Amino acid sequence: MMKIFEFHILRNAGCLWLVLMQTFCVAEVWSFSESPIHHDLRIELEPSSRFAKIQDTVLFKTSRDNCEFFAFYLHSNLKLSRNQVPEGWQVQTADYKTNELSLLKIEFVKSNSTPCPDTFSMTMNYSGILFDPESDGTAGFMFSGASYFYPQTIGESSRVNFSMQVSLPEPWQVVSQGQSTGDKISAGRRSITWKSTRPSEEIYLIGNQFHIFEAEHNGLSLYAFLLQEEEELADRYLQTAKGYIDFYFRLLGPYPYKKFALIENSRQTGYGMPSFTLMGSRIIRFPFILHSSYPHEILHNWWGNGVFPKMEQGNWSEGLTAYLADHLLLELQGKGAGYRFQEMMKFSNYVNAENDFPLSKFSYRDSMASQAIGYAKHLMVFHMLRTEVGDEKFLKSLRRFYATNKYRYAGYDNMRQTFEETSGQNLAGFFEQWLNRKGAPKIRLEKSSYVHREGRYDLKLTVRQDPPAFLMKLPIAIWTNGSPVAEIHTIKLAADVQEFKIQLAKEPLAVQLDPYNDVFRLPGDEEAPASLAQTYGAQIVTALLPKSPNLAYQKFAEAVAKPEKVLTSDDNSPLPEGSLWVFGRNHPLKNYFSAQLKKFGVELDEKRIRVKDKSYPWENHSFVFTLNRLDQKKGTMTWVIAGNTASIPGLMRKLPHYGKYGYLVFEGNAPDNRDKGTWPTNPKALQKIFRDSHPRLLPKQKPLVSFKPF
């Protein structure tokens, strides 16, 4: 999807990761039984003020390891008015401040003469204004663990289930995970009950004046909570959900909840929660979302919300979800190799020595670099794991990992154990290298030759890696005389420089390393086509304005470059180091771009731009072209030509979502995309052509599964 907008509220042992990308830790950690904490919540809520009166009866099994005290936390906006605890226990309260929040600490202390109970039950009454960490003044609210609207503990064993009855004015509606078990209206107030018997990491309470659309699918309740009466939109999402839920049921195992809901969010964000997804109003109206972001969020019910990642080992759920949603759905269309190259380009464009970190340290994405590591690199590692063990054992391992760890916390150690037991292979080295080592290999075919002897052909290859070397299996395509379809061989790399000898029955015509982009690596300088993401991700960026720039171009330049790197250029201005943003149709560099673009089939005249076989007038159209620099300085040059001043804010907002493209055409003030494309790749450093022959074809790659969602 536009993975740019997807964030999750995630908790690890001792730290809460907020959607605002802030962290804090609470010092006291105490242990429970593995059973979840049960909350029985009764909430009277006034949406306009966010004021609530709440009663919560909390029940949990205790641990014999520590039964002297239990500590819970509420937001400091909430005032405790009454509590009921078992005989022999006392309640103490204190203010507790973190770097980001003020909390109320509520501690339950046992007297020395009181025995440790098997279960502990308490009731708290409190009231106040509920904290919405993402409130932006729009209608609607979203309360979660980050809101501390219910008493919380810390630690990975503090999973929860609950029953929650909410009273609020009609026509307001509230949604949570689990099932709706009651909806009544009396005296102008609505009373809704949500019940979740499945363990979750936190409790959600989402409200707005929704229009509700329902469907049923094989005993599963499906909903669309929309802000407008749009039956056709709701039906598209409900019907699409059926296909993807069935697909992942067949792929991995039973759907882990009793409902799935699409909830429209007036704030333009996207979230995947247990049994529902919360997606922005603009986002759900993009037609491509139905088969990109939407299946990604549905799959999060298996990974992340069905099995919880042990965050102290790294968040594996994002990479695995991206691999089995974003990647697999394209692989089923025969586009897997191209998508994998695109993801490797993301890593190459946005990750450098200063911002790189190993996968074991990934928890959430807060930048393009962390996204490239946690999603792009991560999904490539899962692809290599699949190659390592084979498709059948890869799928069998995933199903076993899911069934064994459903509603539990699991880390890479659990995953490695499952894959080793299923495949019979020792995968310690694989997991150690790809999880704990930063960076990516960079490989090239340094030498290649062959000799004919005794009725066979001996092919000799020298493969070089930038040191220090990675250990990996590397596929090689070899085309031989008389066959347009390549043979696929596999070699094992383990050193900076290695020689390989391959015996062939026929004369080799050409050879290419990693023909399907199966190995996570850094594409070579010539292999990687220029793309917008390279300009966005460059370490040195300069914005070049024409002599008399309009204010909108000025703002765009200031958004992509540091103040001292926003320059006005003329015909005699020397080009600075690094990547360049170039603004304006009549910029002095116009002729430089025109000459390069003509080589790619793009021509400019006084009335229009011709992009390959299509023609677009200058009027009311905006154009973005990214090309490699041809001088001695490394980097890319992105030329932005706005159709009018009104279109520039939209370009600023939308262009980061089009990072993989080399050229873009937009129309109107919004502006709306009308054309996009990438420049051709050149795997020169990975191949050797002994004798040119056409065509040179690759065997069709088999997808992970043969069945499709629809």
C-alpha positions in Angstrom: 0.0 0.0 0.0 0.9 3.4 0.6 2.8 2.0 3.5 3.7 5.6 4.3 0.5 6.1 6.4 0.3 2.8 8.3 1.2 3.0 12.0 0.4 0.7 14.9 0.2 1.2 18.7 2.7 -1.4 19.9 3.7 -2.4 23.4 6.9 -4.2 24.5 8.1 -5.4 27.9 8.3 -2.2 29.8 7.8 0.4 27.1 4.8 1.8 25.3 5.3 2.9 21.7 2.9 5.7 20.9 1.5 6.4 17.5 3.0 9.8 18.0 6.4 8.1 17.7 7.3 8.8 21.3 8.5 6.4 23.9 8.5 6.1 27.7 9.1 3.4 30.1 7.7 2.6 33.5 10.1 1.2 36.0 8.0 -1.3 38.0 7.5 -4.6 36.3 5.6 -7.4 38.0 4.4 -10.7 36.5 1.0 -12.3 36.0 -0.2 -15.7 35.1 -0.2 -16.2 31.3 -4.0 -15.7 31.4 -5.2 -12.3 30.2 -6.5 -9.6 32.5 -10.3 -9.2 32.2 -11.9 -5.7 32.2 -15.6 -5.2 32.7 -16.1 -1.6 31.7 -19.1 0.6 32.1 -18.7 4.0 30.4 -20.9 7.1 30.3 -19.3 9.3 27.6 -20.1 12.8 26.3 -18.4 13.0 22.9 -18.4 16.7 22.6 -16.3 17.2 25.7 -14.7 13.7 25.9 -15.8 13.7 29.5 -16.5 10.2 30.8 -17.7 8.4 34.0 -16.2 4.9 34.1 -16.5 1.9 36.3 -14.1 -1.0 35.7 -14.0 -4.3 37.4 -10.7 -6.0 36.9 -10.1 -9.7 37.3 -6.9 -11.6 36.8 -5.0 -14.7 37.8 -2.0 -14.0 40.0 1.5 -15.3 39.9 3.1 -16.9 43.0 6.4 -15.2 42.0 5.2 -11.8 43.3 1.9 -11.3 45.0 2.7 -8.6 47.4 1.5 -5.6 45.3 0.0 -4.8 41.9 0.3 -1.5 40.2 -2.0 0.0 37.6 -1.9 3.3 35.8 -4.6 5.7 34.6 -4.2 9.0 32.7 -3.8 11.9 35.2 -6.9 13.6 33.7 -8.9 10.8 35.4 -9.8 11.1 39.1 -10.4 8.0 41.2 -13.6 8.4 43.3 -14.2 4.9 44.7 -12.6 1.5 44.7 -13.4 -2.0 46.0 -10.7 -4.4 46.9 -10.6 -7.7 48.7 -10.1 -7.8 52.5 -6.5 -7.5 53.5 -5.5 -5.2 50.7 -4.9 -1.5 50.7 -5.0 1.1 47.9 -2.3 3.8 47.5 -2.2 6.4 44.8 0.5 8.7 43.5 1.3 11.0 40.6 3.6 9.4 38.1 5.3 11.5 35.4 7.1 10.4 32.3 8.8 12.4 29.6 5.5 12.6 27.7 2.6 11.9 30.0 1.3 12.4 33.5 -0.2 9.3 34.9 -2.0 8.3 38.1 -0.4 5.3 39.7 -2.7 3.0 41.7 -1.0 0.4 43.8 -2.8 -2.5 45.6 -0.7 -3.7 48.5 -1.3 -6.9 50.4 -1.0 -7.1 54.2 1.5 -9.7 55.5 -1.2 -11.9 57.1 -3.3 -12.1 53.9 -2.6 -15.2 51.7 -1.9 -14.7 48.0 -5.2 -15.3 46.1 -5.4 -17.4 43.0 -7.4 -14.6 41.3 -7.6 -11.0 42.2 -10.7 -8.8 41.6 -11.1 -5.1 42.2 -13.6 -2.4 41.1 -12.6 1.2 40.4 -14.8 4.2 39.7 -13.2 7.3 38.1 -14.1 10.2 35.8 -12.5 12.9 33.7 -11.7 14.0 30.2 -10.4 11.1 28.1 -7.0 11.6 26.4 -7.0 11.2 22.6 -3.3 11.3 21.6 -4.1 12.0 17.9 -6.9 14.5 18.4 -6.8 17.1 15.7 -10.1 18.9 16.4 -12.1 16.8 13.9 -15.2 15.0 14.8 -14.8 11.5 16.2 -12.4 10.0 18.8 -10.0 7.1 19.2 -9.0 6.0 22.6 -6.5 3.2 23.1 -3.8 1.9 25.4 -2.0 5.2 24.7 -5.0 7.0 26.2 -4.8 5.2 29.6 -8.6 5.4 29.7 -8.7 2.0 31.5 -6.3 0.8 34.3 -3.2 -0.7 32.7 -0.1 -2.6 33.6 3.1 -3.1 31.8 4.9 -6.2 30.6 4.3 -8.5 27.7 2.1 -10.9 29.7 -0.5 -8.2 30.4 -2.8 -9.1 27.6 -6.4 -8.2 28.0 -10.0 -9.3 27.2 -13.1 -7.4 28.1 -16.7 -6.5 28.1 -17.4 -2.8 27.6 -20.8 -1.1 27.8 -20.8 2.5 26.5 -23.6 5.0 26.9 -23.5 8.1 24.7 -25.9 10.5 22.9 -27.7 9.1 19.8 -26.7 9.2 16.9 -23.2 8.5 18.0 -21.8 5.0 17.6 -18.8 3.3 19.2 -16.7 0.4 17.9 -14.1 -1.8 19.5 -12.6 -5.2 18.8 -14.6 -8.3 19.5 -18.3 -8.7 19.0 -21.3 -6.3 19.4 -23.6 -7.9 22.0 -26.1 -5.1 22.5 -27.3 -1.8 21.0 -30.2 -0.1 22.6 -31.6 3.5 22.5 -33.5 5.0 25.4 -34.3 8.7 26.2 -32.0 9.9 23.4 -28.9 7.9 24.5 -27.5 4.8 22.9 -26.1 1.9 24.9 -23.7 -0.3 23.0 -21.8 -3.3 24.4 -18.7 -4.8 22.9 -17.2 -8.1 24.1 -13.8 -9.5 23.3 -13.0 -13.0 24.5 -9.8 -13.2 22.5 -6.6 -11.8 24.2 -5.4 -8.5 22.8 -2.6 -6.1 23.7 -4.9 -3.3 24.5 -8.5 -2.0 24.4 -9.8 0.3 21.7 -12.8 2.7 21.8 -13.6 4.5 18.6 -16.5 6.7 18.0 -18.2 8.9 15.4 -21.6 9.3 13.8 -21.3 6.3 11.6 -23.6 4.8 9.0 -23.3 1.0 9.5 -23.4 -1.6 6.8 -23.3 -5.3 7.6 -22.8 -8.6 5.9 -22.2 -12.2 7.0 -19.6 -14.6 5.6 -19.4 -18.2 6.8 -20.5 -17.2 10.3 -18.2 -14.2 10.4 -19.7 -10.7 10.9 -18.5 -8.1 8.5 -19.0 -4.4 8.9 -18.3 -1.1 7.2 -18.6 2.0 9.5 -18.7 5.0 7.1 -19.2 8.7 7.7 -21.6 9.0 4.8 -24.5 6.9 3.5 -22.5 5.2 0.7 -23.8 1.8 0.1 -21.8 1.1 -3.0 -18.5 1.9 -1.3 -19.5 -0.2 1.7 -20.4 -3.1 -0.5 -17.1 -3.0 -2.3 -15.2 -3.3 0.9 -17.4 -5.9 2.4 -17.2 -8.1 -0.7 -13.5 -7.7 -1.0 -13.0 -8.6 2.7 -14.6 -11.9 2.0 -12.1 -12.8 -0.7 -9.0 -11.9 1.3 -10.2 -13.5 4.6 -10.9 -16.7 2.7 -7.5 -16.5 1.0 -5.5 -16.1 4.2 -7.6 -18.7 6.0 -6.5 -21.1 3.3 -2.9 -19.9 3.3 -2.3 -19.7 7.1 -5.2 -21.0 9.2 -8.5 -19.8 10.6 -9.3 -16.1 10.9 -8.6 -15.4 14.6 -11.7 -13.2 15.4 -15.4 -13.3 15.0 -15.8 -10.0 13.1 -13.9 -7.8 10.7 -14.8 -4.2 10.2 -13.7 -1.3 8.0 -13.9 1.9 10.0 -13.7 5.2 8.2 -11.4 7.7 10.0 -11.8 11.5 9.4 -8.1 11.8 10.3 -6.0 10.7 7.4 -4.2 7.8 9.0 -4.3 4.1 8.7 -4.3 1.4 11.4 -4.6 -2.3 11.7 -6.2 -3.4 14.9 -7.6 -6.7 16.2 -10.7 -7.5 14.1 -10.9 -4.1 12.3 -9.0 -1.6 10.3 -9.2 2.2 10.8 -8.5 4.0 7.5 -8.7 7.6 6.4 -11.6 9.1 4.4 -9.5 10.0 1.4 -7.5 6.7 1.5 -10.5 4.4 1.3 -11.8 6.2 -1.8 -8.6 5.5 -3.8 -9.6 2.5 -6.0 -6.2 0.8 -5.7 -6.5 0.6 -1.9 -8.9 -2.3 -2.1 -6.2 -4.6 -3.4 -3.1 -3.1 -1.7 -3.5 -1.5 1.7 -6.8 -3.3 2.5 -5.5 -6.9 2.3 -2.4 -5.8 4.2 -4.5 -4.6 7.1 -6.7 -7.7 6.9 -3.6 -9.9 7.1 -2.5 -8.1 10.3 -5.2 -10.0 12.1 -3.0 -13.0 11.7 0.4 -11.3 12.1 0.7 -8.6 14.8 -2.9 -8.9 16.2 -3.3 -12.7 16.1 0.3 -13.5 17.1 2.0 -10.6 18.9 5.7 -9.9 18.2 8.2 -9.8 21.1 9.3 -6.3 20.5 12.5 -6.7 22.4 13.6 -9.0 19.6 12.2 -6.9 16.8 8.9 -6.4 15.1 8.7 -9.3 12.6 5.0 -8.8 11.9 5.4 -5.8 9.5 7.9 -7.6 7.2 5.9 -10.8 7.2 2.7 -9.0 6.5 4.3 -7.1 3.7 5.7 -10.3 2.2 2.4 -12.2 2.3 0.2 -9.3 1.2 2.0 -6.6 -0.9 4.5 -9.0 -2.4 2.5 -12.2 -2.7 -0.5 -10.5 -4.4 1.9 -9.1 -7.1 3.7 -12.4 -7.3 0.4 -14.1 -8.2 0.2 -11.7 -11.1 3.7 -12.5 -12.3 5.2 -9.3 -10.9 7.1 -10.6 -7.9 10.6 -10.0 -9.3 9.8 -6.3 -10.2 8.4 -5.7 -6.8 11.4 -7.2 -5.1 13.7 -4.9 -7.1 11.6 -1.9 -6.1 11.9 -2.8 -2.4 15.7 -3.2 -2.7 15.8 0.3 -4.4 13.9 1.7 -1.4 16.6 0.4 0.9 19.3 1.7 -1.4 17.7 5.2 -1.7 16.9 5.9 1.9 19.3 3.9 4.1 22.9 4.9 4.7 25.6 4.3 7.2 24.2 7.0 9.6 20.6 5.8 9.8 21.0 2.0 9.3 20.2 -0.5 12.0 19.6 -4.3 12.1 16.2 -5.9 11.8 16.4 -7.0 15.4 16.1 -3.4 16.4 13.1 -2.5 14.3 9.9 -1.7 16.2 7.9 0.7 14.1 8.5 3.1 11.2 9.0 6.7 11.8 11.0 7.6 8.7 11.6 6.5 5.1 14.8 4.8 6.3 13.1 2.8 9.0 10.3 1.8 6.6 12.9 0.6 4.1 14.5 -1.5 6.8 11.4 -2.8 8.6 9.3 -3.5 5.5 11.5 -3.7 2.4 14.6 -5.5 3.8 12.4 -7.5 6.1 10.2 -9.0 3.3 13.3 -9.8 1.3 14.7 -11.7 4.2 11.5 -13.7 4.4 11.8 -14.4 0.7 15.3 -15.7 1.2 14.1 -17.9 4.1 11.5 -19.3 1.7 14.3 -20.1 -0.8 16.4 -21.6 2.0 13.8 -24.2 3.1 11.6 -24.5 0.0 8.0 -23.4 -0.6 6.3 -26.4 1.0 8.2 -26.2 4.2 8.0 -22.4 4.3 4.2 -22.6 4.2 4.1 -25.5 6.7 6.3 -23.5 9.1 4.2 -20.4 8.9 1.0 -22.4 9.6 2.6 -24.1 12.5 4.1 -20.8 13.9 0.6 -19.3 13.7 -1.3 -22.2 15.3 1.3 -22.6 18.1 1.5 -18.9 19.0 -2.0 -17.6 18.4 -2.9 -14.9 20.9 0.6 -15.2 22.4 3.9 -13.2 22.2 6.4 -14.8 19.9 9.9 -13.6 18.8 12.5 -14.6 16.2 13.7 -17.4 18.5 10.2 -19.0 18.4 10.1 -18.5 14.6 13.6 -20.0 14.1 12.7 -23.0 16.2 9.5 -23.6 14.2 11.3 -23.4 10.9 14.1 -25.6 12.1 11.7 -28.3 13.4 9.7 -28.2 10.2 12.5 -28.1 7.7 15.1 -30.2 9.6 17.7 -27.6 8.9 20.0 -25.6 11.2 19.0 -21.9 10.5 21.0 -20.3 13.3 23.5 -18.7 10.9 20.8 -17.4 8.6 18.8 -15.8 11.4 22.0 -14.4 13.0 23.3 -12.8 9.8 20.0 -11.3 8.5 18.6 -10.1 11.9 21.7 -8.8 13.6 23.8 -7.5 10.8 23.3 -4.1 9.3 23.6 -3.3 5.6 23.2 -5.3 2.4 25.6 -7.1 0.1 26.7 -5.5 -3.1 27.7 -8.1 -5.7 29.0 -8.0 -9.3 30.2 -10.4 -11.9 33.8 -9.5 -12.2 35.0 -12.1 -14.8 33.5 -14.7 -16.9 34.9 -17.0 -19.6 34.5 -20.5 -21.0 36.4 -23.2 -22.8 35.2 -26.1 -25.0 36.8 -29.4 -24.2 35.9 -33.1 -24.5 32.4 -32.4 -25.8 31.4 -30.0 -23.0 31.7 -26.3 -22.1 33.4 -25.3 -18.9 32.1 -21.9 -17.7 34.3 -20.0 -15.2 32.8 -17.1 -13.2 34.4 -14.7 -10.7 31.9 -13.1 -8.3 32.9 -10.2 -6.1 31.2 -8.8 -3.0 32.0 -5.6 -1.2 33.6 -6.7 2.0 32.8 -7.9 4.6 31.1 -10.7 2.7 27.6 -12.0 3.3 26.8 -15.7 3.2 24.0 -16.4 0.7 22.6 -18.6 -2.1 22.8 -16.8 -5.4 20.8 -17.9 -8.4 22.4 -17.6 -11.8 20.7 -17.6 -15.2 22.7 -19.2 -18.1 21.6 -19.0 -21.7 23.0 -21.7 -24.0 23.1 -22.1 -27.8 19.8 -23.5 -29.2 17.6 -22.5 -26.3 16.0 -19.1 -25.7 15.1 -20.1 -22.1 17.9 -19.9 -19.5 19.0 -22.7 -17.2 19.0 -21.6 -13.5 21.9 -22.6 -11.3 22.6 -21.8 -7.7 26.0 -20.9 -6.1 26.9 -20.3 -2.5 28.7 -17.0 -1.7 30.9 -16.8 1.4 33.9 -14.7 0.5 34.7 -11.3 -1.0 35.9 -12.9 -4.2 35.0 -16.4 -5.3 35.5 -18.5 -8.5 32.9 -20.9 -9.7 33.1 -23.5 -12.5 30.0 -24.9 -14.1 29.9 -27.6 -16.7 27.5 -27.2 -19.6 26.4 -29.4 -22.4 25.9 -26.5 -24.8 27.9 -23.3 -25.6 27.0 -20.5 -23.2 25.7 -17.3 -24.8 25.0 -15.1 -21.8 25.0 -15.3 -18.0 23.3 -13.1 -15.4 23.5 -13.1 -11.6 20.2 -12.9 -9.5 17.9 -12.8 -12.6 14.7 -12.8 -10.5 15.9 -10.4 -7.8 15.7 -13.2 -5.2 18.6 -12.0 -3.0 18.5 -8.9 -0.8 21.3 -6.7 -2.2 22.2 -3.1 -3.2 21.6 -2.6 -6.9 24.6 -1.4 -8.8 24.9 2.2 -9.9 24.1 1.4 -13.5 21.5 -1.2 -12.7 19.3 1.2 -10.7 17.2 3.6 -12.8 16.8 7.1 -11.6 13.8 7.6 -9.4 12.1 10.3 -7.3 12.9 8.4 -4.1 16.7 8.8 -4.9 16.3 12.5 -4.8 14.2 12.4 -1.6 16.6 10.1 0.1 19.9 11.7 -0.9 22.2 12.8 1.9 23.2 16.0 0.0 20.2 17.8 -1.5 20.0 21.3 -3.2 16.9 23.0 -4.5 17.5 25.2 -7.6 14.9 27.9 -8.2 14.7 30.1 -11.4 15.5 33.7 -11.2 12.0 34.9 -10.2 10.4 32.0 -8.5 6.8 32.1 -7.3 6.1 31.8 -3.6 4.7 28.2 -4.0 7.9 27.0 -5.6 9.8 28.7 -2.8 7.8 26.8 -0.2 8.3 23.5 -2.1 12.1 24.1 -2.2 12.2 24.9 1.5 10.4 21.7 2.3 12.9 19.4 0.5 16.2 21.2 1.2 17.9 23.0 4.1 17.6 26.8 4.0 21.3 27.2 3.0 20.7 24.7 0.1 17.9 26.6 -1.5 19.6 28.5 -4.4 18.6 30.7 -7.3 20.4 29.6 -10.5 21.1 31.2 -13.9 22.8 30.0 -17.0 26.3 30.4 -15.6 25.6 28.9 -12.2 27.8 25.9 -11.4 25.9 22.8 -10.3 26.5 21.9 -6.6 27.3 18.4 -5.3 24.6 15.8 -4.6 21.1 15.5 -5.8 19.1 18.4 -7.1 15.6 19.6 -7.2 15.0 21.9 -10.2 11.8 24.0 -10.3 10.1 25.7 -13.2 9.3 25.1 -16.9 11.8 27.7 -18.0 14.6 26.9 -15.6 18.1 27.4 -17.1 18.6 23.6 -16.9 15.7 23.0 -19.3 17.9 22.2 -22.2 20.0 19.8 -20.1 16.8 17.8 -19.2 15.4 18.0 -22.7 18.5 16.3 -24.2 18.4 13.5 -21.7 14.7 12.9 -21.9 14.7 12.6 -25.6 16.8 9.5 -25.3 13.9 7.9 -23.3 11.3 8.9 -25.8 10.1 12.1 -24.0 10.0 15.3 -26.2 9.2 18.9 -25.3 7.8 21.6 -27.6 6.1 24.9 -27.1 2.6 23.4 -26.7 3.0 20.0 -25.1 5.2 17.2 -23.7 5.1 13.9 -25.5 5.7 11.0 -23.1 6.4 7.9 -25.2 3.1 7.4 -27.1 1.0 10.0 -25.2 0.8 13.8 -25.5 0.0 16.2 -22.7 -0.4 20.0 -23.1 1.5 22.3 -20.8 -1.7 24.0 -19.8 -3.2 22.6 -16.6 -0.7 19.7 -16.4 2.2 19.2 -14.0 5.3 17.1 -14.8 8.0 15.5 -12.7 11.1 14.0 -14.2 14.1 12.4 -12.4 17.3 11.6 -14.2 20.8 10.6 -13.2 23.5 13.3 -13.4 25.8 12.9 -16.3 28.6 15.0 -15.0 31.3 13.8 -12.6 29.2 14.4 -9.6 27.0 11.6 -8.3 23.3 12.0 -7.7 20.0 12.6 -9.4 18.2 15.6 -10.7 14.4 16.0 -10.3 12.7 18.6 -12.5 9.3 19.8 -11.2 7.0 21.7 -13.6 3.7 22.8 -12.0 0.7 23.4 -14.2 -0.3 26.3 -12.0 0.5 27.7 -8.6 -2.6 26.0 -7.0 -1.3 22.5 -7.9 1.9 22.9 -6.0 0.6 22.1 -2.4 -0.9 18.9 -3.8 2.3 17.9 -5.5 4.2 18.5 -2.2 1.8 16.2 -0.4 1.5 13.5 -3.1 5.0 13.1 -4.5 6.5 11.1 -1.6 4.0 8.4 -2.4 5.4 8.0 -6.0 9.1 7.5 -5.0 9.7 4.5 -7.3 8.9 6.4 -10.5 11.2 8.2 -12.9 8.4 10.3 -14.5 5.0 11.5 -13.5 2.2 13.5 -15.1 -0.6 15.2 -13.1 -3.6 17.2 -14.2 -5.6 20.0 -12.4 -5.3 21.7 -9.1 -5.7 18.6 -7.0 -3.6 17.4 -8.9 -4.7 14.0 -10.2 -2.1 11.5 -11.6 -2.5 10.8 -15.3 0.7 9.0 -16.1 3.6 7.4 -14.4 6.5 5.2 -15.2 10.0 4.0 -14.5 13.1 4.2 -16.7 14.7 0.9 -17.9 17.2 -1.0 -15.7 20.6 -2.0 -16.8 22.0 -5.1 -15.0 25.5 -4.5 -16.6 27.5 -5.4 -13.5 25.6 -8.7 -13.1 25.8 -10.1 -16.6 28.1 -11.1 -19.4 26.9 -11.5 -22.9 29.3 -13.7 -24.9 27.1 -13.7 -28.1 24.0 -11.6 -28.4 20.9 -13.7 -29.2 17.2 -12.8 -29.1 15.1 -13.6 -27.3 16.7 -14.3 -23.9 13.9 -15.7 -21.7 13.7 -16.8 -18.1 11.7 -19.8 -16.8 8.5 -18.7 -15.3 8.8 -18.5 -11.5 6.3 -20.5 -9.5 4.3 -18.4 -7.0 4.2 -19.5 -3.4 0.6 -20.8 -3.9 -1.5 -21.6 -6.9 -4.8 -20.3 -5.6 -5.8 -16.6 -5.6 -8.1 -14.4 -3.5 -10.7 -14.0 -6.3 
